[in-house]
Amino acid sequence: MPMLEVTDLTVRYGALEAIRKVNFSVEDGEIVALIGSNGAGKSTTLRAIVGLVNAANGSTRFDGRDITALNSAARVRHGISLSPEGRRLFGRMSVLDNLLTGAYSVSSRRVINTMLDEIYDLFPRVRERRHQLAGSLSGGEQQMVAIGRALMAHPRLLMLDEPSLGIAPKVVAEIAQAIERLNKEKGLSIILVEQNARLALRLSHNAYALEHGEVVRSGRGTELLADPFVQKAYLGV
């Protein structure tokens, strides 16, 4: 049984169908990439999975349980966490306080301290900057904090929305290495939404391409890298 199973998921904004009958799954310990152009429905899919937008139709199951009717706080408690596009940090709060906001559903101080240590090991610059205001950091450093904040919820499924957006190539490489470490060393399942399709497909076990709110291609990440349609549409080949 998949850890996450999305079936016929449809989300509407008024009369606009942002996604239409989207189907995909995530196995335990798997990285799944969602690729597509702006407006394809990638971010809406993540927001629907974590409960920030309501599904008009379809269902979402996590660990075999139907969570479609649960609110976002309940889904976080069940083990789903989102690092949103644009980072959305509290700029006038310290880095440490931003991280701690991600742990609102964690009652154990021991777990919180363990997660902080793991985040500082993953991103040493976050440790160095922990007492600075989040708004004073570079874009890449802010992205590290945003990922760290999502990890503070102690998730089993981490969803990353455009983690490479607007970041220097050197820092993108650091974040890619961190994603691989989280998956390989911690066994964390990850959904990666990226306009940098080549990066996403290289990191992923399985991948789905979205166009106009619908899945148009799916398969192993390596398979989609070699798919002529994907190459032309998303890789500039």
LINVEN-V973230 format. One record per pair of residues at least 12 apart in sequence whose C-alpha atoms are under 7 Angstrom apart, sorted by the first residue. I is the first residue (numbers start at 1). J is the second residue. Records with the same first field share a line. If there is no record, write none. Layout:
BEGIN
I=J ; J
END
This chain:
BEGIN
2=25 ; 26 ; 27 ; 28
3=26 ; 27 ; 28 ; 62 ; 63
4=25 ; 26 ; 27 ; 61 ; 62 ; 63
5=24 ; 25 ; 26 ; 60 ; 61 ; 62
6=23 ; 24 ; 25 ; 59 ; 60 ; 61
7=22 ; 23 ; 24 ; 58 ; 59 ; 60
8=21 ; 22 ; 23 ; 57 ; 58 ; 59
9=21 ; 22 ; 23 ; 55 ; 57 ; 58 ; 59
10=22 ; 55 ; 56 ; 57 ; 58
11=54 ; 55 ; 56
12=56
18=41 ; 213
19=41 ; 213 ; 214
20=213 ; 214
21=214
22=214 ; 215
28=189
29=183 ; 187 ; 188 ; 189
30=189 ; 190 ; 205
31=189 ; 190 ; 191 ; 204 ; 205 ; 206
32=190 ; 191 ; 192 ; 204 ; 205 ; 206 ; 207
33=191 ; 192 ; 193 ; 200 ; 201 ; 204 ; 206 ; 207 ; 208
34=192 ; 193 ; 194 ; 207 ; 208 ; 209
35=193 ; 194 ; 195 ; 197 ; 208 ; 209 ; 210
36=195 ; 209 ; 210 ; 211
37=195
39=212
40=210 ; 211 ; 212 ; 213
41=210 ; 212 ; 213
42=193
43=161
50=72 ; 75 ; 80
51=71 ; 72
52=72
77=105
79=154 ; 155 ; 156 ; 157
80=155 ; 156 ; 157 ; 158
81=150 ; 153 ; 155 ; 157 ; 158 ; 159
82=150 ; 158 ; 159 ; 160
83=146 ; 147 ; 150 ; 159 ; 160 ; 161
84=160 ; 161
85=161 ; 162
87=142 ; 143 ; 146
89=134 ; 146
90=134
91=133 ; 134 ; 135
92=133 ; 134 ; 135
93=133 ; 134
94=130 ; 131 ; 132 ; 133 ; 134
95=129 ; 130 ; 131 ; 132 ; 133 ; 134 ; 145
96=130 ; 131
98=149
99=145 ; 148 ; 149 ; 152
100=149
102=149 ; 150 ; 152 ; 153
103=152 ; 153
105=153
106=153
112=152
115=152
119=148
122=178
123=144
126=145
139=167
140=167 ; 171
143=163
156=188 ; 189
157=188 ; 189 ; 190
158=189 ; 190 ; 191
159=190 ; 191 ; 192
160=191 ; 192 ; 193
161=192 ; 193 ; 194
162=193 ; 194 ; 195
197=234 ; 235
198=235
201=221 ; 222 ; 225
202=221 ; 222
204=221
205=220 ; 221
206=219 ; 220 ; 221
207=219 ; 220 ; 221
END
